[in-house]
Amino acid sequence: MLDDARSFAVTAHGSQMYGARPYVFHLDAVVGLLTPYGVEAQIVGYLHDVVEDTAVTEDEVRKRFGHLVGECVSLLTDAPGANRAERKAGTYARLATVAGPGELALVVKAADRLANVRSCVVDQRCGLWGVYRSEHAAFRRAAYREGLCDPLWEELDALLDTASDAGSRSDQGSTDV
């Protein structure tokens, strides 16, 4: 089923890019972080953006991959809004209420954010990194659950804290991020 999820996501995302790379680069990075959390987490990892970024519907995901995977993908799909701030506020409000089996979505969301922040640091995308940093407190309040996926959060917190110093230097002419 994992290979099916990857193939489905790659086909759905088509020629979409993740920065200068094919979108599958991001999907594989997220799924790599999810390996310790099981195959179901990895399946959701491959599918986490298909409803938000492609023509795939939540119904299609549920029918093909099951109720829990569909529920998680739904939770990971940004809420509607006129701009990023509105979309994230709605999404974070929804994530803050998640309990039980749906918490699998929170693990995937943490892996997704970590993969994004890692990419920002490696590719020196200070502007986007700054967006993630500015959202981090609200994101953490909504999505963090003690003991759920602490290693992901520890690295995410550290990258944002460490990179904040480098990001400040970068804004002053250095390219350390």
N, C-alpha and C positions, 0 to 999 in steps of 0.2 A: 504494500500500500504506500510505502514511503516513495518508491520510485514513481508510482502513479501520481502522487501529489507533486513531486518535482516536475514531472513531464507536463502535468496539467497547468501548473503555475508558469513554467517556461513558455508554453504555448499561449497562455492567456496574456502574459506580459509582452509577447511578441518582440518587437524591435525597441521597446522601451529601454532607456539607458539609466544607469545609476552613476551620475557624474559622467566620466569618460569611459565607463565600462558597461558591458551588457548587464541588464538587470539581474540576471542569475548570479552575478558576483555577490550582490547584497543578500539574495536568498540563501546562497550557500554559506555566507558568513554567519547569518542568523542561525541557520540549522546547525552549523558547527558548534556554536555556543550552547545549543540545546541538547547536544548528545548526552550529557549526564542526566537529563530529565526525561528520557524515554522517547520511544518512537512516536507516540501521540503528540508530544510537544513538537517534535521535528516535523510532523505532518502539518500541524498548525503553522509552524514557522515558514514552511514553503508557501502556504496559502494566505498568510496574514495580510497581504496587500491586494489580493485578487479582486475583492469586491470594491475596494476603495479606488483602485487604479485601472481597472479593466471593465469590460462589459459583463463579466461573470456576476451572477446574482447570489444572494445568500441562500436562496432556495436550491440553486444548483449545487452549491457546496454541501448543504445538508443532505441532499439526495445521494450525492456521490460518495461523501466521506463520513456521514453520520451526524447525529444530533449534536454531540459535544463539540466536534470539530467546527460544525456550522455555528454553534453558539459562540465559540471562541473567536472565530473570524468576524462575526458580527460585533462582538465587543471591541475588537481591534480596528474596526473600520471607523474612521473619524466621523464624529457627529456633524450634521450640517451647520454651516455658518458662513457669514459674509467674508471672513478673513481667518487667518491662522489662529489668532487669539480666541475667536469665538468657537472655532472647531475644536481646539484643544480644551477649552473650558468645558464644553459639552462632553467631550470624550473622557476627560479626567473625572468629571462628576459621575459618569456611568461606571468607570473603573473603580471608583471609591466604594461602590456598593457591592462589588463582586465578592461572593463567598462560595464555598463548596467546590464542586468539580470545575466550575467556571474559572477558578483561580489559575488554572492552566494558562489562560489568556494573559494573566499578569506575568507569568514566567516568560512567555513569548514576547510580551511588550518590553520587558527588561532586556532581553537578548537583542531585540530589534534596536532599542535605543543605544545599547552598548555598541552594537555593530556600527550604527550611524556615527557615534562619537569617535570610535576608533578610526573610522574612515576620515572623519574631519581632521583628526590629528595627523594621520599619515599623509593625507593630501593637502595639508596646510590650508584648510577651508575655515579660516578664523571667523568669518561672518556667520556661517551656519553653526559652527561650534558655539558661538556666542548666543545664538538663539536657544540651543539646547541648554546652555548654562543658565540662561535667564528663566527658562521653564522648569529647571530641575527641582526646585523646592515643591512646586505644585504637583509636578509629575510624581515625585517621591511620596508625597502625602496621599495621593490617589492610588498608586500602584504597588507600593512596598507592603509586604506582609512578612513579619519576622519569621525566619526559618524557611521560607518558601524557596528562595534562590539567592541567598546571601552572597555567594561568590560573585554573581553578576553585579549586584549592587555595590559590593566593595570595590570592584574594578571601575565601575561607572563613576562612583563618588571620587575615587582617586584620580581618574583621568580628568574629570572636570576641575577638581581642586588644583592638580599639578599643572594642567594646561592653562588654568586661569593666569598663573604667573607668566607662563610662556606667551599666552595670548596678549597680555599687557605689553610685554617686550616687543612682540610682533607688531602691535599697533604703533609702536614707537620706532619702527624701522627694521627690527630684527625679523627673521623668518624662522623662529625656533619651533613653532607649532607644526 
